[in-house]
Amino acid sequence: MGENTIEIAKEVIAPGQLRRFEIPVGRLPTQTLLSLPVTVVNGIEAGPRLWLSAAIHGDELNGVEIIRQVLTKIQPDQLHGTLIAVPIVNVFGFIDQSRYLPDRRDLNRSFPGSETGSLASRLAYLFMREIVNHSTHGIDLHTAAIHRLNLPQIRANLEDKETNRCAKAFGAPIVMHATMRDGSLRQAATKQGIPVLLYEAGEALRFDRQAIRIGAEGILRVMECLDMHQFPFLPPPTPSVEVRESKWIRAGRGGIFHLEVNLGEKVSKKQQLGFITDAFGENSLSVRAIYNGIVIGCTQNPLVNQGDAIVHLAVVERE
């Protein structure tokens, strides 16, 4: 093979080619075969190999559309390096509109996986072998969990110079230094020395236009930063706020939660974020910020139990 030829799952992609193919994952009890959809755009010249992944949680859909929009902007004859796009990683959960796999395991707690383990472990192993092992950089696209909404944000290891450079180039409203979660794709890839950005935006089972726009533009900016492709039409990014800590404000008691702040809003310590009432709208309990911060996430379900996470604050000032 040539210097810039790449082979994934026995598919050979020559320089200047765009190839779409499917990697077999497994069969349903009905014997229906499920496969991992992959698009590879191989540039005419060697360069970074960037993977894009979405729907590791099967109900997180914004990333699927983000990847579709990004691929429409890529010209193989202008690309330096390789773009490897996997818009639906958890094909089982995607079909079932579920975060999880059929065995109720969380795929993003199953990396790096095992060839002979559980369904989640096998799928994680396949993704590591065929996608991550061929990449030099990665961007993993997520949304908030069901009944929650996230402000567009990048989570990454900002202590790593290359990861920090890519995170700032992305241009999300919030760039957060985030520790690794055991079993996550980001942790497994980072252990192999691959810089990874995790993009969080919007909510499960919904398309969010702003989250999709910011995500697609952010990926294109990272590609420019890596000297993979130029996009003269890209608008300049708005400055990101760098955050080192975030905290969930939790419900002091069960009831009906009335949210009074918006995503992206700056709040001050002791400011009222909302209030909880009983079914009659009485016995109101105020919910207040415990730090100066920015609202980066919130519950979408007004019915809360005591201890439920209801407002997520990026801490911008701690006493």
N, C-alpha and C positions, 0 to 999 in steps of 0.2 A: 504494500500500500504506500501511497505518497505521503509526504511529510504531514500534510494537513488533512489527509483522509481519516475519517473516524468510523469505527465499527461499534454498533450497539445492538445487542441481541441478534447477532449474525447479520444485521443490516449494515451494508457498507455505504457510507455517504461521502461522495467525492467533493473536492473543493468546488464552490459555486452552486451546489445543489440544495434544494429544499425537499425533504422526504417526510412523508407521513406514514406511520405504520403502527401496528398494535403488538404488544408483548403479552402473550397468554399468561393469565394469573391463576385461574382455576375454574372449576365448574360448579354451578348451583346444583341443588338436589335434583332439579329437572334435567341435568346434564347440559344446560345452556352454558356455553363458554363465555367467561368474562375476561376482558383484555385491557391492558393499560394503554391508552392512546398517547402516542408520542409524535411530536413534530421536531425535526432537527433541521436547522438552517446552518449549513457549513459555508463559511466565508471563503473567498478566493485566496486569502492570506492567513497565515497562522496568527493566533492571538489567544486571549482568554477564552475559556469554555464556561459559559454561564448557564446554569439550569434555572428554570422557573417551574414551580410546583404549586398546585392549588387543590382544594377539596381533599386534603389529608383527613379532615373531618368532613364527612360526606354531605353535610347540610350547609357547608360554608361556600356559597356560590359566587361571590363577587370576583374571586380570583380566576374563575373559569372565563368570565367575560373580559377581565383585564388581560389575560394571556391572548385571547382572540384578537383584541384590539392591538396589542403589541405586535403580533405576527403580521398584521396588515401593513405595518410601517417598515418592515425589514426587507432590504434588498440584498440578496446573496452576493451580488457583484460589488456591493459597497461594504460588505461585512468583513471585519478582521477578527478571526476567531470563530467560535461556534455558539449558537443558541440552541439549548435543549429544553423543550417545553413539554410539560406533562400537566394538562389542565385538570385531569380527574385522577387523583392517586387512589383514593378509597372508592373504587368503582362499586363495591358492595353497598356501602353507606349511601352513595350518591343515588343509586336506584331506589333505595328504601327511604330516602330523604331523612337519613339518620346520621348523627355524628359518629356513630360507632360501626364496627364490623358485626356480622351476624353472631359472633361469639361474645358480643358485648364488650369486646376489648377496644381501647382507645389506640388507634394506630400510632398516634404521636407520643405514646408512652412505650412503644415496642421496638424502637431502633436500638442498635443496628440490626437486630433480628437474627433469625436462624433459618437455615435451609430445611430443617426438620422439626421446627417448633409449631406453635399454634398458627392459625390462619393469619392473624395480625403479624406475627413474627416472620412468617414466610414472605408476606407482602413487603414488609420493611426490608428484609434481606434482599429481595429482588430489586427494590428501588435503589438500595445502596450499591449493589453490584452493577446494575445496568445504567444508572443515571449519575449518582454521586461520584462513583469511581472514575467517570470520564470527565469530571468537571473541575474547574479551578475556583469558581465562585458560585454562590447560590442565593436565590431569593424565594422564600416560602410565603405563600399568600394565605391569610386567614381572615375570619370575621369574629365578632363576639359569639359567645355561646347562645343557645336558644333563649329567647326572651330578654336578651341584653343587646345594647348598642354601643359601638366603640367609635370614638373620634379617630380618623386616620392617624396612624402612628407607626414608627419603626422601632422594633426592639432588637437590640444587638449588643455584642460585647464591645463597648466603646474603648476598652483598654487596648484592643488590638488595632494597630495603626491602619492596616488595609481595610478592616471592617469599618472603622470610624470614618475613613475617607469615603467609602461607598455609602454609608448611612447619611452623611451630610450631603452628598451629591443627590440622593433620592429626593430630598426636599419636602418630606412630610411635615405637618404642623408640629408634631412631637417626635423627638428622637430620644428614646429611653435606653439607658444602660440596664440591661436585664441579665440576671443570672440564668444559667442553664437549668432546664427541667430534665430530670432523669428519664432516659428513654426517648427523648425528643429527637427529631431529625436534625435540628440545629446542633444539639450536643454531639450526636454521632458524626456529623460532617466536620464540626469544629475540631474534634479529636483527630481527624485526618488532615488538619491544617488548612481547611477550606473556609474562607470568610463567608458568613451567612447572614443575610438580613431577614427578619421576620416582619411582614407587614400585616397589621391588624386594622380592620376598618369595616364599619357597617354592622349588619346583623345577619343571623342565619336565615336561610330560605328566602332571602330578598336580594334584589339588585338595588344598589345605592349609587346613583349617578355620580355624586361627588366623590365617594370612596373609589369608584372605578376610575374616574378621571385622574385623581391624584395618584392612584396606584400605577396606571399605565404610563403617565408622564414620568413618574419616579423611576420606573424601570428603564425608560429610554435615557433618562439623565445618567443613571448608573452606567449604561452602555457607553455613553459619551465619555464619562469619567474614566472608563477602562480602555478608551481609544478603540472601541469595537465598531462604532458607527456614528455618523454625524446626523443630527436632526435639526436643521435650521429653523423649522417652524415651531420648535418648543418654546413656550413662554418661560420667562425667568421664574425660578422657584421663589416662593415666599420664605423668609428666614425661619428655620426650625428652632423650637425651644428645646434645649437639651435638659433632660431630667434624669436624676439618679435614683429617685425613690417614688413609689406610689402607694396609696393606701385605699382600701375600700371602707366607706362609711356603712355601718350595718344598722339594721332596724332595731330600735330599743324595745319594741314589742310588735306583736302581730296586728294586722289591720289593713286599711286601704291607704296606700302611699300616694301623696299628691306632690309631684315633682315641680319645683319652681325655678330651676336653672336649666341652661342649655349646654349641649356639648361644645367644648372650646371656651366656655365662659371662665373668666378669672374670678375666683372667690377668695374672700378673706376669712381668717380664723374667726369662728363663732358666727359666721354668716348663716342665715337659715337657707338650707338647700331644698326644703320641702317640709311636709308634715304628715303624720299618720293619724287617721281617725278610725272610729268604729263604723259599723255598717250604717248608723244613723247620721254620720258626719259630725259626731260629737266626740268629746274626750280627746281633743287634739294633742298630739305629742310632736314637738318641734324636732326636726333633724338638722343638725348644724355641722359646719366644717370644723375639723379639729386642727387644720393647718391652713396656711395660705397656699392656694393651689389652682390648678386648672382642671376642669371637669373633662375627663377623657373616656368615661364610660358610665352607663347607668342601666338600671333595670327597665324593661319595657312592660313588665307585668305589675300593675298597681297592687295586686294582692300579695302581701308579704307576711312572713312569719318572723318571730323574734330571732335576731341573728342573721337574717338574710342580708347579703351584700346588695346595696341599693344605689350608691353613687361612688364612682371610682375617681379619686383625685390624684393628679400628678403633683407631688410636693415640690413647690418652688421656693419655699422658705420655712425652715424649721428653727424653733427657738433652741 
